[in-house]
Every structure is written in C-alpha cells, then in structure tokens.
Amino acid sequence: LTGAQDGSVRMFEWTRPQQLVCFRQAGNARVTRINQYVMLINAVCSLQCGVADGEGFLSIWQVNQTTSNPKPYLSWQCHSKTTSDFAFITSSSLVATSGQSSDNRNVCLWDTLVSPGNSLIHAFTCHDHGATVLQYAPKHQLLISGGRKGYICIFDIRQRQILYTFQAHESAVKALALDPSEDYFVTGSAE
C-alpha cells in the first residue's frame, strides 16, 4: 500500500507489475499517513485501510481486490489544518487522530459507527503547534503523541485525560515506536 505527495493511494502485490487497486487518484491532498487494520470475524479475515491527508481528512476503505477503484466507506475532516497520523484503537470502529486544528484540539478520538457530525468522542487540547505522530499502546490503553515543538504527551484513553507531558526534543517529533511488551517507547525527531 503506497501513498504519495500527489495524493494518490495504490495497492500492489509483489508478484504483479501493475497496481491491484487505486484508492485515490493523483490530484488529491498529499498523503500524510497510511494504516491498515486486520479483523478476524467468524474465521474470515477483513482488511481495512485508512489514509490521512494534508487537508485534515481521514478516509477509510474496506479492502476488496475485486474493485479497481473503490470508494471509501468513511471520509471526514478530523482536523481543520492537517491530519498527520492516526491509529485504529481496539477495533476498527474507534480511531485516534493527530494533526493540527485551529482550536488546538490536536489529538482526537472518533467513533466510526456514528454519523460524522457526532463521531468525535473526545478531543485533547495539546501540542500548541500541532501533533505530528501518534502511537497506540493497547495493553495499557494509552496514546502517545509527539508534537511540532518536540513535546510528548501520554493519554489514558479510558479516563480520557492527559497523564504526562514532557519535552523530548528541540524540534518536531517525526517518529514513535513502541516495544512489544510496552515497557519502552522510542522517539525520533527532525533534528
């Protein structure tokens, strides 16, 4: 699955020279993040993919290789300026996003099963200049976000509150990684 600066999103298979599916054509807002979620329902594997973009939108598709140009089953504007990252939480129906909004609600929780006008569950006011990356820690039910000014925020999604905030870098946090046991996380910055 690939996303590009020109806004296109395409899926390829290693053994085939051409794309299998084109989710978005060139000419859309630049792709900032692609994620996928695999769900097992009654021994049937269901794959969903999501695309965040530079205009603040998140779109989610049910991956079906029989359709060459599928339409997203969900597409809404999560942040007023840009959606930089997102994560599927627990199931594909709950999604966390990070980005930049004019009201500083830069990390948000969304319910994809309700109408877009009512889908915002909680918005955290944090990262004054926008949140750049997001990592979900399922074992502890925590979200970890990194911001443009080098700050890290850790959120408890059950209680919907910020637990910790600290400055990890002097410049924007560009990457977060979590070890499998969730004892440690690593940050990477623009510097």
C-alpha positions in Angstrom: 0.0 0.0 0.0 1.6 3.3 -1.1 0.7 6.9 -0.6 2.2 9.9 -2.4 2.7 13.7 -2.3 0.4 13.9 -5.3 -2.4 12.4 -3.1 -2.6 9.0 -4.9 -3.0 5.8 -2.9 -2.4 2.5 -4.6 -2.1 -1.2 -3.6 0.4 -3.5 -5.2 1.3 -7.2 -5.0 4.9 -8.3 -5.1 4.5 -10.7 -8.0 2.5 -8.4 -10.2 3.9 -5.5 -12.2 0.7 -3.3 -12.2 -1.3 -2.0 -9.3 -4.1 -4.1 -7.9 -6.2 -1.2 -6.6 -6.2 2.6 -6.8 -7.9 4.0 -3.8 -7.2 7.7 -4.6 -6.1 9.3 -7.9 -3.4 11.9 -8.1 -4.6 15.4 -7.6 -5.9 15.0 -4.0 -4.3 16.4 -0.9 -0.9 14.9 0.0 -0.9 11.7 1.9 0.5 12.1 5.4 -0.1 8.5 6.8 -1.5 5.1 5.7 -2.5 2.5 8.2 -4.3 -0.8 8.0 -6.4 -2.9 10.3 -7.0 -6.7 10.0 -10.1 -8.0 11.7 -11.0 -11.7 12.1 -14.8 -12.2 12.1 -16.1 -15.8 12.0 -12.8 -17.1 10.6 -13.0 -14.6 7.8 -10.2 -12.0 7.5 -11.3 -8.4 6.8 -8.8 -5.8 5.9 -9.4 -2.1 6.2 -7.0 0.7 5.2 -7.1 4.3 6.2 -5.5 7.4 4.7 -4.8 10.7 6.4 -4.1 13.8 4.3 -2.7 17.3 4.4 -6.2 18.9 4.3 -7.2 17.3 7.6 -9.2 14.4 6.2 -9.3 10.7 7.1 -10.7 8.2 4.7 -11.2 4.5 5.4 -11.8 1.7 2.8 -12.8 -1.9 3.1 -10.1 -3.6 1.1 -11.6 -5.7 -1.7 -9.4 -6.6 -4.5 -12.3 -7.2 -6.9 -12.9 -3.5 -7.3 -10.2 -1.5 -9.1 -11.4 2.0 -7.9 -13.2 1.5 -4.6 -14.9 4.4 -2.7 -14.2 5.0 1.0 -17.0 3.9 3.3 -16.0 6.7 5.6 -14.4 10.1 4.9 -14.5 13.1 7.2 -12.4 16.1 8.2 -10.8 15.4 11.6 -8.6 18.5 11.9 -9.0 21.9 10.4 -5.5 22.2 9.0 -3.9 18.7 8.6 -4.3 15.1 9.8 -0.7 13.9 10.3 -1.3 10.4 11.8 -3.9 8.0 13.0 -4.3 4.7 14.7 -7.1 2.1 14.9 -8.0 1.5 18.5 -9.1 -1.9 19.9 -11.4 -2.5 16.9 -11.6 -0.7 13.6 -14.6 1.3 14.9 -12.6 3.5 17.2 -9.9 5.7 15.7 -7.4 8.2 17.2 -6.0 11.0 15.1 -3.3 13.6 15.5 -2.9 16.7 13.5 -3.3 20.5 13.6 -6.5 22.3 14.3 -7.1 26.0 14.8 -8.7 25.3 18.2 -5.6 23.3 19.4 -7.7 20.0 19.6 -4.8 18.2 18.0 -5.3 14.6 19.3 -8.8 13.2 18.9 -10.8 10.0 19.4 -13.5 9.1 16.9 -16.3 6.5 16.6 -16.7 5.4 13.0 -20.1 3.8 13.7 -22.0 7.0 14.2 -22.7 9.9 11.8 -19.7 12.1 11.1 -21.4 15.0 12.9 -21.5 13.0 16.1 -18.4 10.9 15.7 -16.0 12.9 17.9 -15.8 11.1 21.2 -13.1 13.3 22.8 -10.6 16.0 21.8 -7.4 16.7 23.7 -6.2 20.2 23.8 -2.4 19.8 23.4 0.6 20.4 21.2 0.2 24.1 20.6 1.6 23.9 17.0 0.1 20.6 16.1 0.6 16.9 16.8 2.8 15.1 14.2 2.8 11.4 15.2 0.7 9.0 17.2 1.3 5.6 18.8 -1.3 3.4 20.4 -0.3 1.1 23.4 -3.2 -1.5 23.5 -2.0 -3.3 26.6 -2.1 -0.2 28.7 -4.9 1.6 26.8 -2.6 4.6 26.2 -2.0 7.0 23.3 1.4 8.6 22.9 1.7 11.7 20.7 4.6 13.8 19.5 4.3 17.4 18.6 5.9 20.0 16.3 7.8 21.6 19.2 9.4 18.3 20.5 6.9 17.6 23.2 5.5 14.1 24.0 2.0 13.7 25.5 0.7 10.4 27.0 -3.0 10.0 27.3 -5.2 7.4 29.1 -8.0 6.8 26.6 -10.2 5.0 29.2 -10.2 8.1 31.5 -9.8 10.5 28.6 -7.1 12.5 30.2 -3.5 13.6 29.7 -1.2 11.7 32.1 2.2 13.1 31.2 3.7 15.9 29.1 7.4 16.4 28.6 9.9 17.8 26.0 11.8 15.0 24.4 13.4 17.1 21.5 14.2 20.6 20.4 12.5 20.1 17.0 9.4 18.2 15.7 8.9 14.6 16.8 8.7 12.7 13.5 8.6 9.0 14.7 7.4 7.0 17.6 8.0 3.2 18.2 6.7 1.0 21.0 8.4 -2.2 22.1 6.1 -5.3 22.1 5.9 -5.5 25.9 5.0 -1.8 26.1 7.7 -1.1 28.6 9.5 1.4 26.4 8.9 3.7 23.5 11.4 5.5 21.3 11.1 8.9 19.7 12.8 10.3 16.6 12.9 14.0 15.7 13.5 16.2 12.7 17.0 17.1 14.1 
